Amino acid sequence: MSNLLLLAELALIAAVFAGLPLLYLWKRPGYNFFQKLNWVLVFMTFDLIVFGAFTRLTDSGLGCPDWPGCYGTSNPWHAIGEITLAEATMPTGPVTVIKAWIEMIHRYLAMTVGALILIQVGLAWSKLKHLGKSPLLGSLSLLLLVCIQGAFGAWTVTLKLQPIIVSIHLMLALVLLACLTAYAQEEWEDQLSSVRQLQVRPLSAKLLLLASVTLAMQIFLGAWVSTNYAVLACPDFPTCMGALWPETAWQEGFTLWRALGLNALGESISPMALQTIHWAHRVFAICALAALGLLSLNAFSVTSTALSGLGRIARLLLTLLILQALTGISNVVFQWPLVAALMHTAGSAALVFCLVRLSSWASWSAPIHIKIAK
């Protein structure tokens, strides 16, 4: 009975949180509600990713060491006795009142995204005759993805921040952001409106694919650095421990299934392994910058008056690349400041958003047709 009450309280909190953006959208005229909701979901998921990084960077991931509630309650107010006792027992431990609130707010935001996707499914269902099956099938796929993401969120807590679970949790969040962006940019309602077509030179799909794969690999390496707390394993730049190519322990560093802070044998992970994790991310950053930089140049080369949107995304992509390099270096030089670390995670999510947006203008070889409303 207590579990049902907890779930009911959490559902009510999610409904309240979801109601705020819905009320805002309802009162904004001039654009259809379904399309507005899709873009709000993109915005909310981006915020969730950044707040998830804040949760991790403030060591709040175990602020409530159970799931989905906090010591069996829906909010830290109701668990203040247990939290205070845990904090008194381990003053430097993972449980404090502030960390508990940070962790629960992160969960509330995740539940809000889930609730909004449920509403999206309902709206897509209501438009089945008008728009066909595609929006509904896409929305149901998003719902499945957010449920899988929720499961990894639970395992993040129950498996005590195991690095591979936390890394997959972040990667799935970015996949969800990419899928939501692709869904939103379909402009389902506008497909039925009167349009004219222009034939234009396309963005290279090969370059876009290369950039996407490279970015995904680099983000995983960055997540592996963060979840293993290896950011300061190389405290100097551009060298690492004074060497242009430091000593490495690849097998120990990239054994994926192991507990936080331990190697595959259950012993404390060596500084050399952490150094290897950091160095891999730093070196592969050169590949990522090159691939994304080439994509930016290609986007600029095909930009025309008809493709003014492409030019805006290309400029954003190039700006983000520069900021990513600066925030990455700042994390090392200034010893992992919270602001720089958050900006680095936000920049990764923004790069994913840019690549999905660029996909609208990509083609393997033939000229593409873009639609412009009459």
C-alpha positions as CSV (number, residue, x, y, z in Angstrom):
1,M,0.0,0.0,0.0
2,S,2.8,2.4,0.9
3,N,4.4,1.8,-2.6
4,L,1.2,2.6,-4.3
5,L,0.9,5.8,-2.2
6,L,4.5,6.7,-3.1
7,L,3.8,6.2,-6.9
8,A,0.6,8.2,-6.6
9,E,2.4,11.1,-4.9
10,L,5.2,11.0,-7.5
11,A,2.6,10.9,-10.4
12,L,0.9,14.0,-8.9
13,I,4.2,15.9,-8.7
14,A,4.9,14.9,-12.3
15,A,1.4,16.1,-13.3
16,V,2.0,19.5,-11.6
17,F,5.4,20.0,-13.2
18,A,4.1,19.0,-16.6
19,G,1.1,21.3,-16.2
20,L,3.2,24.4,-16.1
21,P,4.6,24.2,-19.6
22,L,1.2,22.9,-20.9
23,L,-0.5,26.0,-19.4
24,Y,2.1,28.2,-21.0
25,L,1.6,26.6,-24.4
26,W,-2.2,26.7,-24.2
27,K,-2.2,30.4,-23.7
28,R,0.2,31.1,-26.7
29,P,-1.8,31.6,-29.9
30,G,-0.5,31.5,-33.5
31,Y,1.0,28.0,-33.6
32,N,-0.5,24.6,-33.3
33,F,-0.4,23.0,-29.9
34,F,1.0,19.6,-31.0
35,Q,4.0,21.2,-32.7
36,K,4.6,23.5,-29.8
37,L,4.6,20.5,-27.4
38,N,7.2,18.7,-29.5
39,W,9.6,21.6,-29.3
40,V,9.0,22.1,-25.5
41,L,9.9,18.4,-25.1
42,V,13.2,19.1,-26.9
43,F,13.9,22.1,-24.5
44,M,12.9,20.1,-21.4
45,T,15.1,17.2,-22.3
46,F,18.1,19.5,-22.9
47,D,17.5,21.0,-19.5
48,L,17.2,17.5,-18.0
49,I,20.6,16.5,-19.5
50,V,22.2,19.7,-18.0
51,F,20.6,19.2,-14.6
52,G,21.7,15.5,-14.7
53,A,25.3,16.7,-15.2
54,F,24.8,19.1,-12.3
55,T,23.5,16.2,-10.2
56,R,26.6,14.1,-11.1
57,L,29.1,16.9,-10.7
58,T,27.8,17.8,-7.2
59,D,28.1,14.2,-6.1
60,S,24.3,14.1,-5.6
61,G,23.6,10.9,-7.5
62,L,23.1,9.0,-4.2
63,G,21.6,11.9,-2.3
64,C,18.5,9.6,-2.1
65,P,20.0,6.1,-2.0
66,D,16.7,4.3,-3.0
67,W,14.5,4.6,-6.1
68,P,12.0,6.1,-7.2
69,G,11.5,8.0,-3.9
70,C,13.7,9.3,-1.2
71,Y,13.8,6.9,1.8
72,G,10.4,5.6,0.7
73,T,8.9,9.1,0.4
74,S,8.0,11.4,-2.4
75,N,10.3,14.3,-1.3
76,P,13.2,15.0,1.1
77,W,10.9,16.9,3.5
78,H,9.2,13.7,4.5
79,A,12.6,11.9,4.9
80,I,14.4,14.6,6.8
81,G,15.0,12.3,9.8
82,E,16.7,9.6,7.8
83,I,18.7,12.1,5.8
84,T,19.9,13.9,9.0
85,L,20.9,10.6,10.5
86,A,22.8,9.5,7.4
87,E,24.6,12.9,7.3
88,A,25.5,12.7,11.0
89,T,26.9,9.1,10.5
90,M,28.9,10.1,7.4
91,P,29.4,13.9,7.3
92,T,31.5,13.6,4.0
93,G,29.2,10.9,2.6
94,P,26.8,11.1,-0.4
95,V,23.7,11.9,1.6
96,T,22.9,15.5,2.7
97,V,19.7,17.5,2.6
98,I,20.9,19.6,-0.4
99,K,22.1,16.6,-2.3
100,A,18.8,14.8,-1.7
101,W,16.9,17.8,-3.1
102,I,19.2,17.9,-6.1
103,E,18.7,14.2,-6.8
104,M,14.9,14.4,-6.4
105,I,14.5,17.5,-8.6
106,H,16.4,15.6,-11.3
107,R,13.9,12.8,-10.9
108,Y,11.0,15.2,-11.0
109,L,12.3,16.7,-14.3
110,A,12.7,13.2,-15.7
111,M,9.1,12.3,-14.7
112,T,7.9,15.5,-16.3
113,V,9.5,14.6,-19.6
114,G,7.8,11.2,-19.4
115,A,4.4,12.8,-18.6
116,L,4.7,15.2,-21.5
117,I,5.6,12.3,-23.9
118,L,2.4,10.5,-22.7
119,I,0.4,13.6,-23.6
120,Q,2.2,13.7,-27.0
121,V,1.1,10.1,-27.5
122,G,-2.4,11.0,-26.7
123,L,-2.4,14.0,-29.1
124,A,-0.8,11.8,-31.9
125,W,-3.6,9.2,-31.3
126,S,-6.2,11.9,-31.6
127,K,-4.8,13.0,-34.9
128,L,-4.6,9.5,-36.3
129,K,-7.2,10.1,-39.1
130,H,-5.8,13.5,-39.9
131,L,-2.0,12.7,-39.9
132,G,-1.8,9.0,-40.4
133,K,0.1,6.4,-38.3
134,S,3.6,7.9,-38.5
135,P,3.3,10.5,-35.7
136,L,1.7,7.9,-33.4
137,L,4.4,5.3,-34.1
138,G,7.1,7.8,-33.6
139,S,5.6,9.0,-30.3
140,L,5.2,5.5,-29.0
141,S,8.9,4.8,-29.8
142,L,9.8,7.9,-27.8
143,L,7.7,6.6,-24.9
144,L,9.5,3.3,-25.1
145,L,12.9,5.1,-25.1
146,V,12.1,7.2,-22.1
147,C,11.0,4.1,-20.2
148,I,14.4,2.4,-21.0
149,Q,16.1,5.6,-19.9
150,G,14.1,5.5,-16.6
151,A,15.3,2.0,-16.0
152,F,18.9,3.1,-16.4
153,G,18.2,5.9,-14.0
154,A,17.0,3.4,-11.4
155,W,20.1,1.2,-12.0
156,T,22.3,4.2,-11.6
157,V,21.1,4.4,-8.0
158,T,20.8,0.7,-7.2
159,L,24.2,-0.2,-8.7
160,K,25.8,2.7,-6.8
161,L,26.9,4.9,-9.7
162,Q,28.6,2.1,-11.7
163,P,30.5,3.9,-14.4
164,I,29.1,2.0,-17.4
165,I,25.5,2.4,-16.2
166,V,25.9,6.1,-15.6
167,S,27.6,6.5,-19.0
168,I,24.8,4.6,-20.8
169,H,22.3,6.7,-18.9
170,L,23.9,9.9,-20.4
171,M,24.2,8.4,-23.9
172,L,20.5,7.4,-23.8
173,A,19.5,10.9,-22.7
174,L,21.3,12.3,-25.8
175,V,19.7,9.7,-28.0
176,L,16.3,10.8,-26.6
177,L,17.2,14.4,-27.3
178,A,18.2,13.5,-30.9
179,C,15.0,11.6,-31.5
180,L,12.8,14.3,-30.0
181,T,14.5,16.9,-32.2
182,A,14.0,14.7,-35.3
183,Y,10.4,14.2,-34.4
184,A,9.8,18.0,-33.7
185,Q,11.4,19.1,-37.0
186,E,9.0,16.9,-39.0
187,E,6.4,19.7,-38.7
188,W,3.6,17.1,-39.0
189,E,0.8,19.6,-39.4
190,D,2.6,21.7,-42.0
191,Q,3.1,18.7,-44.3
192,L,-0.6,19.0,-45.2
193,S,-0.4,22.7,-46.1
194,S,0.2,24.1,-49.5
195,V,4.0,24.2,-50.3
196,R,6.3,24.8,-53.2
197,Q,9.6,23.0,-53.7
198,L,13.1,24.2,-54.5
199,Q,15.9,22.0,-55.8
200,V,19.1,22.8,-54.0
201,R,22.6,21.4,-53.6
202,P,22.7,19.1,-50.6
203,L,24.8,18.9,-47.5
204,S,27.0,15.9,-47.6
205,A,25.3,13.0,-45.9
206,K,28.7,11.1,-45.7
207,L,30.2,14.0,-43.8
208,L,27.2,14.2,-41.5
209,L,27.4,10.4,-40.8
210,L,31.1,10.7,-40.1
211,A,30.6,13.7,-37.8
212,S,27.7,11.9,-36.0
213,V,29.7,8.7,-35.3
214,T,32.7,10.7,-34.2
215,L,30.7,12.9,-31.9
216,A,29.0,9.8,-30.4
217,M,32.3,8.2,-29.7
218,Q,33.7,11.4,-28.2
219,I,30.7,11.9,-26.0
220,F,31.0,8.4,-24.7
221,L,34.7,9.0,-23.9
222,G,33.7,12.2,-22.1
223,A,31.1,10.4,-20.1
224,W,33.6,7.7,-19.2
225,V,36.0,10.4,-18.0
226,S,33.3,12.0,-15.9
227,T,31.8,8.9,-14.4
228,N,35.2,7.6,-13.4
229,Y,36.1,11.0,-12.0
230,A,39.2,11.1,-14.2
231,V,39.0,14.8,-15.2
232,L,42.0,15.8,-13.1
233,A,44.0,12.6,-13.8
234,C,46.0,14.8,-16.3
235,P,46.3,18.1,-14.4
236,D,48.3,19.9,-17.1
237,F,47.7,21.0,-20.7
238,P,48.6,20.3,-23.4
239,T,50.8,17.6,-21.9
240,C,49.7,14.9,-19.4
241,M,51.9,14.6,-16.3
242,G,54.5,16.5,-18.3
243,A,54.6,14.0,-21.2
244,L,53.3,14.4,-24.7
245,W,52.3,10.7,-24.6
246,P,51.9,9.5,-21.0
247,E,52.1,6.0,-19.6
248,T,48.9,4.2,-20.2
249,A,46.9,1.2,-18.9
250,W,44.2,0.6,-21.6
251,Q,42.9,-2.7,-20.4
252,E,42.4,-1.5,-16.8
253,G,41.0,1.8,-17.9
254,F,38.5,0.5,-20.4
255,T,37.2,-2.6,-18.5
256,L,33.6,-1.6,-18.7
257,W,31.8,-3.7,-16.2
258,R,33.2,-2.8,-12.8
259,A,32.3,-0.8,-9.7
260,L,33.0,2.9,-9.3
261,G,36.6,3.4,-8.2
262,L,37.6,-0.2,-8.7
263,N,39.2,-2.3,-11.4
264,A,38.1,-5.7,-12.7
265,L,39.8,-7.4,-9.8
266,G,37.9,-5.4,-7.2
267,E,41.0,-3.4,-6.3
268,S,41.3,0.4,-6.3
269,I,41.7,1.6,-9.9
270,S,45.3,2.8,-10.6
271,P,46.1,6.5,-11.3
272,M,47.6,5.3,-14.6
273,A,44.2,3.8,-15.7
274,L,42.5,7.1,-14.9
275,Q,45.2,8.9,-16.8
276,T,44.5,6.6,-19.8
277,I,40.8,7.4,-19.7
278,H,41.4,11.1,-19.6
279,W,44.1,10.9,-22.4
280,A,41.9,8.9,-24.7
281,H,39.2,11.6,-24.5
282,R,41.7,14.4,-25.0
283,V,43.3,12.8,-28.1
284,F,40.0,11.8,-29.7
285,A,38.8,15.4,-29.3
286,I,41.2,16.2,-32.2
287,C,39.3,13.8,-34.5
288,A,35.9,15.1,-33.3
289,L,37.0,18.7,-33.9
290,A,38.2,17.8,-37.4
291,A,35.1,15.9,-38.4
292,L,32.7,18.5,-37.1
293,G,34.8,21.3,-38.5
294,L,34.7,19.8,-42.0
295,L,30.9,19.4,-41.7
296,S,30.6,23.1,-40.7
297,L,32.7,24.1,-43.8
298,N,30.6,21.9,-46.0
299,A,27.4,23.5,-44.6
300,F,28.8,27.0,-45.3
301,S,29.7,26.0,-48.9
302,V,26.2,25.0,-49.8
303,T,24.4,27.8,-47.9
304,S,22.2,30.0,-50.1
305,T,19.2,32.3,-49.7
306,A,16.9,29.3,-49.9
307,L,18.9,27.6,-47.2
308,S,19.2,30.5,-44.7
309,G,18.3,28.1,-41.9
310,L,21.3,25.9,-42.8
311,G,23.6,28.9,-42.4
312,R,22.3,29.6,-38.9
313,I,22.8,26.0,-37.8
314,A,26.3,26.0,-39.4
315,R,27.3,29.1,-37.5
316,L,25.9,27.7,-34.3
317,L,27.8,24.4,-34.9
318,L,31.1,26.3,-35.4
319,T,30.6,28.4,-32.3
320,L,29.8,25.4,-30.2
321,L,33.0,23.7,-31.4
322,I,35.1,26.6,-30.3
323,L,33.3,26.7,-26.9
324,Q,33.7,23.0,-26.4
325,A,37.4,23.2,-26.9
326,L,37.6,26.2,-24.5
327,T,35.5,24.6,-21.8
328,G,37.3,21.3,-22.1
329,I,40.7,23.0,-21.6
330,S,39.2,25.1,-18.8
331,N,38.2,21.9,-16.9
332,V,41.9,21.0,-16.8
333,V,43.6,24.3,-16.4
334,F,41.1,25.6,-13.7
335,Q,40.8,22.2,-11.9
336,W,37.3,21.2,-13.0
337,P,35.2,24.3,-12.1
338,L,31.5,23.5,-12.0
339,V,30.4,26.2,-14.5
340,A,32.9,25.0,-17.2
341,A,31.9,21.3,-16.6
342,L,28.2,22.1,-17.0
343,M,28.9,24.2,-20.1
344,H,30.9,21.3,-21.6
345,T,28.0,18.9,-21.1
346,A,25.5,21.4,-22.4
347,G,27.7,21.9,-25.4
348,S,27.7,18.2,-26.2
349,A,23.9,18.2,-26.1
350,A,23.8,21.3,-28.3
351,L,26.1,19.6,-30.8
352,V,23.7,16.6,-31.0
353,F,20.9,19.0,-31.6
354,C,22.8,20.8,-34.4
355,L,23.6,17.5,-36.2
356,V,20.0,16.4,-36.1
357,R,18.9,19.8,-37.5
358,L,21.5,19.5,-40.3
359,S,20.0,16.2,-41.3
360,S,17.1,18.0,-43.0
361,W,19.5,19.4,-45.6
362,A,21.6,16.2,-46.1
363,S,21.7,13.9,-49.1
364,W,24.0,11.2,-50.3
365,S,24.4,12.5,-53.9
366,A,21.3,13.9,-55.6
367,P,20.0,17.4,-55.2
368,I,17.3,17.7,-52.5
369,H,14.0,19.4,-52.6
370,I,13.1,21.7,-49.8
371,K,9.5,22.7,-49.1
372,I,8.5,26.3,-48.5
373,A,4.9,27.2,-47.5
374,K,3.2,29.4,-50.0
